[in-house]
């Protein structure tokens, strides 16, 4: 697991999430720990290195 810090697309607070490096491409929804709005997370790994990360408002 890798901790990744980013800015919430709703409240702009810096938050962190644990990402599973064993899953090459993953997309899921998780609520912001500050404002509780749903964030769509997309992460891609190559050789256990994060190569792409996107956090957007759900439905965008």
Secondary structure, 3 states (H helix, E strand, C coil): CEEEEEECCCCCCEEEEEECCCCCEEEEEEECCCCCCEEEEEEEEECCEEEEEEEEECCC
